[in-house]
């Protein structure tokens, strides 16, 4: 009887501690072009979400592998950037499109990546500032009730979250880029900043890419997060 009581108290204490732990959701995006780095990313320890570019040649096979490993799969949807130097990507939604074309392009992108549970934006520093096109996109997402949206937040002028709320789409935005450049020093600095934001706010959404420097740090540091009092979660848990 006493052992049962102690065990029950331990479960309650552990559950309460986890409930109070700062939550960290990490998305690895830009996946689908490099097979080796994609596989290495999927093998990262802990709970991570993975986002695949719809026009990439290995998106389908890597998304299948991620899903088979119990990983959360996102569609990394290309949206128009404000830089004319950046090439148009496959399945990119841009301001020249009609509402019908936005819907068709989104459906094609969604069909290109299996097992998708949510969307996160790729680029989008121009399109996410335009309420009209973002409304059309959010209406398409809302038609698939199981989907959510993550604004990668490539511009402070983004209206994506406002339009998502108006459209009834579950959504949040990125707080930290782990690798705004690929140097190991930058990745280490931003990883520490991610933890600090999580401590201050109770949760954080971070985005990284399958760069060797990023993967090396995550392989080393992710197993330590629980010891430091953090809970690593799927991004869907923060959105919903």
C-alpha positions in Angstrom: 0.0 0.0 0.0 2.8 2.4 1.0 4.7 1.6 -2.2 1.6 2.2 -4.3 1.1 5.6 -2.6 4.8 6.5 -3.2 4.5 5.4 -6.9 1.4 7.5 -7.4 2.9 10.6 -5.8 6.0 10.1 -8.0 3.8 10.0 -11.1 1.9 13.1 -10.0 5.1 15.0 -9.2 6.7 14.0 -12.5 3.6 15.1 -14.4 3.5 18.4 -12.6 7.2 19.0 -13.3 6.7 18.3 -17.0 3.7 20.6 -17.2 5.8 23.4 -15.8 8.8 22.7 -18.0 9.6 25.2 -20.8 8.6 23.6 -24.1 10.8 23.7 -27.2 9.5 22.8 -30.7 12.2 22.5 -33.4 11.4 22.4 -37.1 14.1 21.2 -39.6 13.0 22.6 -42.9 14.3 22.9 -46.5 14.3 19.1 -46.7 14.0 17.1 -49.9 17.1 17.9 -51.9 20.0 16.2 -50.1 19.3 12.6 -49.2 22.2 12.0 -46.8 21.6 15.2 -44.8 17.9 14.5 -44.8 18.4 11.0 -43.4 20.8 12.4 -40.8 18.2 15.0 -39.7 15.4 12.4 -39.4 17.7 10.4 -37.1 18.2 13.3 -34.6 17.4 12.3 -31.0 14.2 13.5 -29.4 11.0 15.0 -30.7 11.5 17.1 -33.9 9.2 18.2 -36.7 10.4 18.0 -40.3 9.3 20.2 -43.3 9.7 19.2 -46.9 9.9 21.4 -50.1 7.2 20.2 -52.5 9.4 20.6 -55.6 12.4 18.7 -54.3 13.3 15.4 -55.8 13.6 13.4 -52.5 10.8 15.0 -50.6 8.5 12.0 -50.9 11.0 9.3 -49.9 12.3 11.3 -47.0 8.8 12.2 -45.8 7.9 8.5 -45.9 11.0 7.7 -43.8 10.2 10.5 -41.3 6.6 9.3 -41.0 7.7 5.7 -40.5 10.0 6.8 -37.7 7.1 8.5 -36.0 8.1 12.0 -36.9 5.8 15.0 -37.6 5.8 15.9 -41.3 5.1 19.5 -42.5 4.9 21.0 -46.0 7.5 23.8 -46.5 5.3 25.9 -48.8 7.2 28.4 -51.0 5.8 31.9 -50.9 7.0 34.9 -52.9 10.0 36.8 -51.5 10.7 40.5 -51.9 14.1 39.9 -53.5 14.1 39.7 -57.3 17.4 37.8 -57.0 15.8 34.7 -55.7 14.5 32.2 -58.3 10.9 31.1 -58.4 10.6 27.7 -56.7 8.3 24.9 -57.7 4.8 25.3 -56.3 5.5 28.8 -55.2 2.5 31.0 -54.5 3.0 34.6 -55.8 1.1 37.9 -56.1 0.4 37.3 -59.9 -1.9 34.4 -59.1 -5.6 34.5 -59.0 -7.6 33.0 -56.2 -8.2 29.9 -58.3 -4.6 29.5 -59.1 -3.6 29.9 -55.4 -5.9 27.0 -54.6 -4.6 24.8 -57.4 -1.0 25.5 -56.6 -1.6 24.7 -52.9 -3.3 21.4 -53.7 -0.4 20.4 -56.0 2.1 21.2 -53.3 0.2 19.3 -50.7 -0.1 16.3 -53.0 3.7 16.3 -53.5 4.5 15.6 -49.8 2.8 12.7 -48.0 1.8 12.6 -44.4 1.5 16.3 -43.9 -0.1 17.6 -40.7 0.8 21.3 -41.0 2.3 24.0 -43.2 5.3 26.3 -42.7 6.2 29.0 -45.0 9.3 29.0 -47.2 10.6 32.6 -47.9 7.4 34.7 -48.1 8.8 38.1 -47.2 6.6 39.7 -49.9 3.5 37.5 -49.9 3.0 37.3 -46.2 2.6 41.1 -46.1 -0.5 41.0 -48.4 -3.8 40.2 -46.7 -5.7 39.3 -49.9 -3.4 36.5 -51.0 -2.8 35.3 -47.4 -6.6 35.1 -47.0 -6.9 32.9 -50.1 -4.1 30.7 -48.7 -5.7 30.4 -45.3 -9.0 29.6 -46.8 -7.4 26.7 -48.6 -5.7 25.5 -45.4 -9.0 25.8 -43.5 -10.7 23.5 -45.9 -8.4 20.8 -44.6 -9.4 21.0 -41.0 -6.5 18.9 -39.7 -3.8 21.3 -40.9 -2.1 24.2 -39.0 0.2 27.0 -40.2 3.6 28.1 -39.0 4.8 31.5 -40.1 8.5 31.3 -40.6 8.4 35.0 -40.1 10.8 36.3 -42.6 9.5 39.8 -42.3 8.2 41.8 -39.3 5.4 43.1 -41.5 3.8 39.6 -41.9 0.1 39.5 -41.5 -0.1 35.7 -41.6 -1.1 35.1 -38.0 -3.8 37.8 -38.1 -5.3 36.3 -41.3 -5.0 32.8 -39.9 -7.0 33.8 -36.8 -9.6 35.4 -39.0 -9.9 32.3 -41.1 -10.1 29.9 -38.1 -6.7 28.3 -38.8 -4.5 27.2 -35.9 -1.2 29.0 -36.3 1.9 30.4 -34.6 5.2 31.8 -35.7 8.9 31.1 -35.5 10.7 32.7 -32.6 14.3 31.7 -33.4 16.4 30.8 -36.5 19.0 28.4 -35.3 21.3 29.0 -38.3 20.9 32.4 -39.9 24.4 31.6 -41.1 26.1 28.2 -41.0 29.0 28.9 -38.7 29.2 26.6 -35.6 29.5 29.7 -33.4 26.3 31.2 -34.7 24.4 27.9 -34.3 25.6 27.5 -30.8 24.7 31.1 -29.9 21.2 30.8 -31.3 20.6 27.4 -29.6 21.4 29.1 -26.3 19.1 32.0 -27.2 16.3 29.5 -28.0 16.6 28.1 -24.5 16.5 31.6 -23.0 13.3 32.4 -24.9 11.8 29.2 -23.7 12.6 30.0 -20.1 11.1 33.5 -20.4 7.9 32.6 -22.3 7.3 29.0 -21.4 7.7 27.8 -24.9 9.6 28.5 -28.1 9.4 27.6 -31.8 12.8 27.3 -33.5 13.7 26.6 -37.1 16.9 25.1 -38.4 18.2 23.6 -41.6 20.0 20.4 -42.5 23.4 22.0 -42.5 26.2 19.9 -41.1 27.0 22.5 -38.4 23.4 22.5 -37.3 23.0 18.8 -37.3 26.2 18.3 -35.4 25.2 20.7 -32.6 21.7 19.1 -32.3 23.1 15.6 -32.2 25.2 16.7 -29.3 22.9 19.0 -27.4 19.3 17.7 -27.8 19.8 14.8 -25.4 20.8 17.3 -22.7 17.6 19.4 -22.9 15.6 17.2 -20.5 18.4 17.3 -17.9 18.3 21.1 -18.2 14.6 21.1 -17.5 13.2 21.5 -21.0 10.5 19.5 -22.7 11.1 18.8 -26.5 7.7 18.7 -28.3 6.2 18.5 -31.7 5.3 21.9 -33.1 1.6 20.8 -33.3 1.5 20.7 -29.5 2.4 24.4 -29.3 0.1 25.4 -32.1 -2.9 23.6 -30.7 
